[in-house]
Amino acid sequence: MTQHPILVVTAVTAEADALRAALPPEAGGPRAALSAGFEPTLLVEPVGVGPAAAAAGTARLLAQRDYRAVISVGIAGGFPGRADVGGTVLGTRTIAADLGAESPDGFLPVDELGFGSSVLATDSTLLKALGAALPHAVVGDILTLSTVTGTAETTARLAARFPEAVAEAMEGYGVAIAAANAGLPFAELRTISNPIGPRDRDAWRLADAFAALRAAAPALCALP
Ligand SMILES: O=C(O)c1cccc(C(=O)CC[C@H]2O[C@@H](n3cnc4c(=O)[nH]cnc43)[C@H](O)[C@@H]2O)c1
């Protein structure tokens, strides 16, 4: 019996294009068969930047047809000393790091406010398959933030609050919420474009991160 495809969600078109360019035809890559009834094993779709666009866009796509899993893929900032620029990371958990309330005693996550969970585990079977296909990837928590970290103070605070976090991005938690609402397994794969820290656009290595995205794309075809 034919399996439903996997939905690969990116934030921007450039990320989706980088992945598609490196996929084989059967996964919807270049020279995919255009015959009627052809069904690629992966569908790669950009949905916008940030957790709200990611959740809404993923939910819209999931309502249009059946999928068997959802993967959030794109570039990210890496915690210095934990994930290098140009490297690849796989999420064990996706954490909405700024979803909650400030207090004089520190940040209170939604979990402590009684409004659900800011932490969603990724699917162990998907993570195992991605890890086997990408043995050099760093594995750890990936934070989702609406505001890109841009100071040493925030970097240090997040690194201390999330000792297992290796990277931060802006979409994973939104994609994961949509996948969970649809009852589908979720995973997150990121390549590192910049170190998390004081804002410095000159430190961005987009070409390295996009090259790593292209290198990682075939691993998506190994998913069960
Ligand atoms: O203008 C800036 O200083 C700036 C700094 C970091 C990121 C941006 C973006 O516009 C990134 C949006 C896009 O890329 C992902 N991303 C990449 N690096 C990071 C990061 O360090 N922290 C959070 N997100 C990052 C993100 O998922 C978005 O899709 C601009």
The ligand as an SDF file (V2000), in Angstrom:
LIG
                    3D

 30 33  0  0  0  0  0  0  0  0999 V2000
   18.6360   40.9360   11.7080 O   0  0  0  0  0  0  0  0  0  0  0  0
   19.0990   40.1920   12.5700 C   0  0  0  0  0  0  0  0  0  0  0  0
   19.9210   40.5760   13.4040 O   0  0  0  0  0  0  0  0  0  0  0  0
   18.6910   38.7820   12.6060 C   0  0  0  0  0  0  0  0  0  0  0  0
   19.3540   37.9500   13.4890 C   0  0  0  0  0  0  0  0  0  0  0  0
   19.0040   36.5850   13.5470 C   0  0  0  0  0  0  0  0  0  0  0  0
   18.0010   36.0930   12.7210 C   0  0  0  0  0  0  0  0  0  0  0  0
   17.3630   36.9570   11.8670 C   0  0  0  0  0  0  0  0  0  0  0  0
   16.3300   36.4300   11.0030 C   0  0  0  0  0  0  0  0  0  0  0  0
   15.6380   37.1240   10.3160 O   0  0  0  0  0  0  0  0  0  0  0  0
   16.1950   34.9540   10.9640 C   0  0  0  0  0  0  0  0  0  0  0  0
   14.8820   34.4890   10.5670 C   0  0  0  0  0  0  0  0  0  0  0  0
   14.8780   33.0080   10.2290 C   0  0  0  0  0  0  0  0  0  0  0  0
   16.0810   32.2860   10.4650 O   0  0  0  0  0  0  0  0  0  0  0  0
   15.9920   31.4330   11.5760 C   0  0  0  0  0  0  0  0  0  0  0  0
   17.1110   31.8400   12.4510 N   0  0  0  0  0  0  0  0  0  0  0  0
   18.3830   31.8910   12.0470 C   0  0  0  0  0  0  0  0  0  0  0  0
   19.1890   32.2580   13.0340 N   0  0  0  0  0  0  0  0  0  0  0  0
   18.4220   32.4700   14.1070 C   0  0  0  0  0  0  0  0  0  0  0  0
   18.7280   32.8820   15.4430 C   0  0  0  0  0  0  0  0  0  0  0  0
   19.8740   33.1050   15.8340 O   0  0  0  0  0  0  0  0  0  0  0  0
   17.6760   32.9910   16.2870 N   0  0  0  0  0  0  0  0  0  0  0  0
   16.4160   32.7190   15.8810 C   0  0  0  0  0  0  0  0  0  0  0  0
   16.0980   32.3280   14.6330 N   0  0  0  0  0  0  0  0  0  0  0  0
   17.0940   32.2010   13.7510 C   0  0  0  0  0  0  0  0  0  0  0  0
   14.5850   31.6040   12.1320 C   0  0  0  0  0  0  0  0  0  0  0  0
   13.9810   30.3480   12.3650 O   0  0  0  0  0  0  0  0  0  0  0  0
   13.8180   32.3560   11.0240 C   0  0  0  0  0  0  0  0  0  0  0  0
   13.1550   31.4870   10.1540 O   0  0  0  0  0  0  0  0  0  0  0  0
   17.6940   38.2950   11.7940 C   0  0  0  0  0  0  0  0  0  0  0  0
  1  2  2  0
  2  3  1  0
  2  4  1  0
  4  5  1  0
  4 30  2  0
  5  6  2  0
  6  7  1  0
  7  8  2  0
  8  9  1  0
  8 30  1  0
  9 10  2  0
  9 11  1  0
 11 12  1  0
 12 13  1  0
 13 14  1  0
 13 28  1  0
 14 15  1  0
 15 16  1  0
 15 26  1  0
 16 17  1  0
 16 25  1  0
 17 18  2  0
 18 19  1  0
 19 20  1  0
 19 25  2  0
 20 21  2  0
 20 22  1  0
 22 23  1  0
 23 24  2  0
 24 25  1  0
 26 27  1  0
 26 28  1  0
 28 29  1  0
M  END
$$$$
